[in-house]
């Protein structure tokens, strides 16, 4: 039985961006197991470590804004917890802090509302045209979109998944576009699809998730993440 729930904020980069979601969960399980922290497990015939992440990070995407909840069967201090796991962390896996969350608080996944990305694309046209393209997309009420995956085709309004767009940086041959996208149980905006909708034919050079925004953090003992000012 779990007696404590801790929430880690962390990021990953380098080769770790190629780990799939389940592989990342297995990596965290190995970190906690080798560190000797009193990890809690689910009940039943096939006990599983009680670990959950806020939102799966797509393969190939780096991040500095991830959250993970881990349940422990015995209470320990956050300081001791970090000291125990630090020697087990791989290169390119960075833990920024840990906070205690109420055992019965809503699940981490149910609190996720938005994700902010920095998307780097190849670009060779004048900056004014890029700004105009972003403004035109934001001015549209709808943007019908089809997502093809193997034999399945999903149709939806991509515009509703884009809460904000801005040009963060533009230089010769490339640009970085900021995106604030819907990320909740209903839908999750995909930055590569938004880039394609803006007219970039080639896939992004790099995608980085800078933060995840959670609902009502003050009610659940969570670190507040304000929207972009």
Phi, psi and omega in degrees: 000136181280139176242354182209146178230121180248145180241117179266142166252134186205172176217163177217149185210191177056220183295338181293344179292346180268359178283133175287166186304310182294326177295325178292321177298318178296322178297315179296320178301317180295320178301311183292321181294316181288334180282343178082012176288149185284074183293134177271149180238156176289162178269169179114187186286335180233079182301137179236147177297139182274085181229136176213146178252160183295309181207134181300137178265124181301148178299134179095355182259132173269168185201155169225015186230033185270155174233146176218135174257134176230134180260136181242149181271351178217138184289138173219161179284154177300323179298313180295320180301311181296320179297326180286321186273336185306317180294343183265353183286137176283162172300144180076009171243109188244125176260126184264335181177173179216140177227152176273139180235146179301138182306319185266009178296158179305154180298150180301318181298325183288345182267347183290134181236320183214158172230141178251132183236154166243117187244119181262127183231157172282136186203134184230006181267168180301147181301325180300325180289323177296314177300320180294322179296316179296315180297321180296318179295316181294331181283341182287140177282326180221159174212088181302138185217145174238130179250119181261125178222108186054242181262002183263139176234122178250132178248134180199175180265103182295329183300326182291342180269353181254109182271336176195152176219146175201153176274114182274322181201142175224137181210176182301119176087356182196169179206153174244125183249129175274139181225131171249109190242148175301133175213094181208180182300339182279318183195159177226118178293142181251119185300326180293329177288322177296319177300317178296321179295332178282353175106007178277113185288325180272151176300154178303147176291322180204147175231129182229124176270114186273335176189160173244134179257132183252155180278138171044057183297331184292341181273347187234017178069029183261154175290125183289134174241105182283155176291168180296132181275000000 
